[in-house]
Amino acid sequence: MRPRIDVAPTSAEAMARCAAAIAEALPASRHPTLCLAGGTTPRGAYELLASRYAKAVNWQGVEYWFGDERCVGPMHPKSNYRMALESLLDPLEVPAQRVHRMLGELGPQQGAQRYAQRIAETLGEQPNFTVALLGMGPEGHTASLFPGSPALSAEEFALGVQVPAVPRERITLTPAALHADRVFLLVTGKEKSAALAAALAADAPDPAVPTSYIRGSIETVCFCDGAAGPAE
């Protein structure tokens, strides 16, 4: 099933619609889990969740996971954890024990092994998030799953990978772990329009289109701005 597309007139509105969808979906679960995206685009959505929707969700009762992480320390400027901490987790006073951080400072292999083990111990052998938020790069990568990556077909829940971006060493969840009731893809910017078109057109998993491997069991929605998305 192809993703449903929600085209907003601006990137700010796309982030607002995505934030609203997350805030609506989480309270429907008895044990809500949220898989967070890194990079720059999600920050605006996180800031809205921490302000506009601060009282809409019992944020202290949600468990937080990460789709990927750069192999840097937790307070490094490139850390996905730091971005989420500053924009979402600290403003909402989320207890540290609810946050499952990828230990990027351990390096790609050990960090991935530790995270895969934590997923299995906490979520079981068939993990499923309430909501998985994903971004997408201009070449079509999501999490740290780049086109053609062997991680796309891996059985492990998390892998250490080297990617054609800086920093190169990263930890990423694989499609084996990226199961969710709802998958929300947040994409903004004209430079991503071609990759998004390919993602929306994919009927089956395609190594050239990593997002085609990840679909929500209830729904998959792509929130994008007019620059990234097709004309309405």
C-alpha positions in Angstrom: 0.0 0.0 0.0 1.5 3.3 -1.1 1.8 6.2 1.5 -0.9 8.8 1.7 0.5 12.2 0.9 -0.4 15.4 2.7 1.0 18.4 0.8 1.2 21.6 2.8 1.8 25.1 1.3 4.9 25.7 3.5 7.5 23.6 5.4 6.3 25.1 8.6 2.7 23.9 7.9 4.0 20.4 7.0 5.8 20.2 10.3 2.6 21.4 12.1 0.5 18.8 10.4 3.0 16.1 11.2 3.2 17.2 14.9 -0.6 17.1 15.1 -0.8 13.6 13.7 1.8 12.4 16.3 0.0 14.0 19.2 -3.3 12.4 18.0 -1.8 8.9 17.5 0.1 8.4 20.7 -2.8 8.6 23.3 -4.6 5.8 21.3 -2.0 3.3 22.6 -1.9 1.8 26.1 1.9 1.6 25.9 2.9 4.3 23.4 6.3 4.2 21.8 7.7 6.8 19.5 10.7 6.2 17.1 12.4 9.6 16.5 14.0 10.8 13.4 17.2 12.8 13.3 18.6 15.4 11.0 17.4 19.0 10.7 13.8 18.7 9.4 12.1 17.1 12.4 13.3 19.8 14.9 10.4 22.0 14.0 7.9 19.3 14.6 9.5 18.4 18.0 9.4 22.0 19.1 5.7 22.1 18.3 5.0 18.9 20.2 6.9 20.4 23.2 4.8 23.6 23.1 1.5 23.4 21.3 0.9 19.8 22.4 2.6 19.7 25.7 -0.7 18.9 27.5 -2.2 16.7 24.8 -0.1 13.7 25.5 1.2 12.0 28.7 4.8 12.5 27.4 6.3 11.1 30.5 4.6 7.8 29.8 5.9 7.4 26.2 9.0 5.4 25.4 11.4 7.0 23.0 13.6 5.2 20.5 15.8 6.4 17.7 15.9 5.5 14.0 19.6 6.2 13.6 22.5 8.0 15.2 25.9 9.4 14.2 28.9 7.8 15.9 29.6 10.8 18.1 29.1 11.5 21.7 25.6 12.4 23.1 26.4 16.1 23.4 28.2 16.5 20.0 26.6 19.1 17.7 25.8 16.3 15.1 24.1 14.0 17.6 20.5 13.1 16.9 20.0 12.5 20.6 21.2 16.0 21.4 18.8 17.5 18.9 15.8 15.6 20.3 16.9 16.3 23.9 17.0 20.1 23.3 13.9 20.4 21.2 11.6 17.7 22.7 12.7 15.6 25.7 14.1 18.3 28.0 11.2 20.8 27.4 8.7 18.0 28.2 10.7 16.8 31.3 10.8 13.3 30.0 12.4 10.9 32.5 15.8 9.6 31.3 14.7 6.0 31.8 12.0 6.4 29.1 14.6 7.4 26.5 16.5 4.6 24.7 19.6 6.3 23.3 21.8 4.8 20.7 25.3 4.8 22.1 27.1 6.3 19.2 30.3 6.9 21.2 30.8 3.1 21.3 31.4 3.0 17.5 29.1 1.5 14.8 29.4 -2.2 15.5 29.3 -2.3 19.3 26.7 0.5 19.4 24.5 -1.4 17.0 24.8 -4.6 18.9 23.9 -3.0 22.1 20.8 -1.3 20.6 19.6 -4.4 18.9 19.9 -6.2 22.2 18.0 -3.5 24.0 15.2 -3.6 21.4 14.8 -7.4 21.7 14.8 -7.2 25.5 12.3 -4.3 25.7 10.1 -4.7 22.7 10.5 -8.4 22.0 11.4 -10.4 18.9 8.7 -8.6 16.9 9.2 -4.9 17.7 6.4 -2.5 16.8 6.3 1.2 17.5 3.1 3.2 17.9 4.6 5.9 15.7 7.8 5.9 13.6 8.8 9.3 12.4 11.2 9.3 9.4 12.9 11.9 7.3 14.4 11.6 3.9 17.5 12.9 2.2 17.9 14.2 -1.3 19.2 10.9 -2.6 16.3 9.0 -0.9 17.9 7.8 2.3 15.8 7.4 5.5 17.2 6.8 9.0 20.8 5.8 7.8 19.4 3.4 5.2 20.9 4.7 1.9 20.0 3.4 -1.5 21.5 0.0 -2.1 22.5 -0.5 1.5 22.9 -4.1 2.6 21.2 -3.1 5.8 17.9 -3.0 3.9 17.7 -6.8 3.9 19.5 -7.4 7.2 17.9 -9.7 9.8 19.5 -7.7 12.7 17.4 -5.0 14.3 20.3 -2.5 14.2 23.5 -2.3 12.2 26.6 -0.2 12.1 27.0 1.3 8.7 29.3 3.7 6.7 27.4 6.2 4.6 28.2 8.7 1.9 27.7 11.6 4.3 29.5 13.2 7.2 30.0 11.7 9.7 30.3 8.5 7.8 30.0 6.0 10.7 26.5 5.6 11.9 24.1 3.2 13.7 20.7 2.6 12.0 17.6 0.6 12.6 16.9 -1.8 9.8 13.5 -2.6 8.2 13.4 -5.7 10.5 12.9 -3.3 13.4 11.1 -0.4 11.7 7.6 -1.8 12.2 5.0 0.6 13.4 1.2 1.2 13.6 1.8 4.5 11.9 4.7 5.6 9.8 5.0 9.4 9.3 7.5 10.6 6.7 8.4 14.3 7.0 10.0 15.7 3.8 10.6 19.4 2.9 12.6 21.1 0.2 12.7 21.1 -3.6 16.0 19.1 -3.6 14.0 16.1 -2.3 11.2 16.2 -4.8 12.6 13.5 -7.2 13.4 11.1 -4.3 10.0 11.6 -2.8 8.3 11.0 -6.2 10.1 7.6 -6.4 9.1 6.8 -2.8 5.5 7.5 -3.5 5.5 5.5 -6.8 7.1 2.3 -5.2 4.6 -0.6 -5.0 7.1 -3.0 -3.5 10.5 -2.9 -1.6 13.1 -1.4 -3.9 16.7 -1.1 -2.8 16.9 2.2 -4.8 14.1 3.6 -2.6 14.8 2.8 1.1 11.4 4.2 2.3 9.7 1.5 0.2 10.7 -1.0 2.9 8.9 0.8 5.7 5.1 0.9 5.9 2.8 1.3 8.8 0.3 -1.4 9.6 -2.5 1.2 10.0 -1.3 4.0 7.8 1.7 5.5 6.2 1.5 9.3 5.7 4.0 11.6 3.9 3.8 15.1 5.2 5.6 17.4 2.8 5.7 21.0 1.6 4.8 22.2 -1.9 8.4 22.3 -2.9 9.0 18.6 -2.2 5.6 17.2 -3.0 3.6 16.8 -6.2 1.1 19.5 -7.2 -2.3 19.1 -5.7 
